Every structure is written in structure tokens, then in C-alpha cells.
Amino acid sequence: MGSVRPLISPQELASLLSAPEPPTVVDVRWSLTGPPGHVDYSAGHLPGAVFMDVDTDLAGPPGPGGRHPLPDPAALQATLQAAGVHATTPVVAYDAADGSVAARLWWLLRWAGHQMVAVLDGGIAAWRAARLPVTVEVPQPQTGTFTVRPGGMPVLDAPRAAALARDGVLLDARVGRRYRGETEPVDPRAGHIPGATNAPFSELTDAQGCWLPPQQLRELSRRWGVADTEVGAYCGSGINACALVLALELAGTTSAARPAALYAGSWSHWCTDPDRPVATGQEPG
């Protein structure tokens, strides 16, 4: 398992967990509206899985950089080492089902220089559907040795996101009504970055939360205008957009060597500056 296979099935993971040197498994269940993911983790999780909190472990403090800015590299390194992460040990992230949150850890680890990272296809829902065991036992991993080296994945700031929306392809992973500006439940302004294309992350998976086959993901990317051009992604705060980055790689539209870029601050950063333009409606604007 490595950067060429960023998705793993429950059966494949179960086999790896029984091996002499199992992967590090991380539970990142999280919802924008709650309850806290640790509640679900405490009620039952994959054997050996450690919990990481999206708000405090996989992001820096909210502020001028957005609601979920990238974490400080030293803080991220401490979190990963406490979870037992080593540079030579594969890491598997999972969430409730669709991988849209697990993709955040996948992206962060790739950004930090770790190449052997995968997302559990279908999350814990698929694991349970396969009748694989869960536990309430909390592991005590030995301290890992992984060193965070930022720069492994491309990151956009606001000016570069605006330029990409104009000259390349910038995908907005939020649901249509937020993209169109019909509602905005979290941030101070509604709408989208002018020129951005709506590419809801919810379209990447089937009704059970399992990822679509590569051919269907390629069809989606073509529908969104992604071709042989530079592409970036954003969402509300930089969490779910990571799923678009992963999906484009699964589709073969991008690659581990040439991935899509992430606007880490996303809409929660863009909309805080009144001088930045905002588009509404179905068209990119």
C-alpha cells in the first residue's frame, strides 16, 4: 500500500491488521454540526485505531486563515508521533462512511511527506457491513518517529485561487445551495469564488458511501471541465475539498506526482475580506 493505491477495502485492511507489522489506523469521524467525533469513537472503533480530532489535531486554531487552517508543522508532528506514525509504516484513515473527512488526513500526511497513506473505502459503515470486528478498547501506541516536512502537496492562497479560477480550473466541493449563495449556515457571506465550478464532494461516492469506480470519477472530472490543465479545489474550510483532490487522483486525471492544489483556507478565508469578489447563482461567474 502506497501513494499509488490511496484507497483500501475493509477486507484488505483486515488482512493487513493481522500481519506482523500492521498499519497505523486513525479514526477521524467528524461532522460540521456535531456531535463530536470522539463520542462515536468511544462507542466503537476499528481494532487498534487511534482517534484524531479534525478541529484540534488536523487543523490550526480558527482565525484569519479560516475555520480549519493548516496545523503548525510542529504540532502536527507531535500529534502523528503520539499516534505511533512512522515514515515506513502505512497509515489508513477512516470516517463514518464517504471518506470526505478521512481524505483530510490523507492529504495532510501527503503534504507532510508521508507517502504510504490510504483511505478506508466506505469508512466504518463498510467495515461493519462486512461483519468485521469493532472494539471500545483504546490503544496505547508506542511513540512514532515520523518527521513532518511540509510541501509534499501544492497549496493555494487567495490570489492564486482567484488566478486558477480564471486561467485553469477551480472546483468548489460544497453542496449546490451553498455554492449558489442560497444559504450559508457557517460563514459571514454566501456565494462562491468567481470562476469556480461547483463539484459537490457528495457526488464522489455511492449511496453506501463507497467511492465510485475510476471511470465514473473520470466522467465527473470531465463534466467539471478538468482536462490537461492546472486544477485546484476548495470547500467551506478546507476539509471536504481534500476528497476532490483524492478523487482526481483515483480517476487518473491527476497523479501523485502532479496532484490538484488545495486552497486550504477555502471559503471561510475568502469571504472574510470584503474586497474579494463573490459570485452567486449556478454559473461560475
Helices and strands as residue ranges (DSSP letters): E 7-8, H 10-17, E 24-27, H 37-43, E 50-51, H 73-82, E 91-94, H 102-111, E 117-120, H 123-129, E 155-156, H 158-167, E 169-172, H 176-179, E 197-198, G 201-204, H 214-223, E 231-234, H 241-251, E 261-263, H 266-270
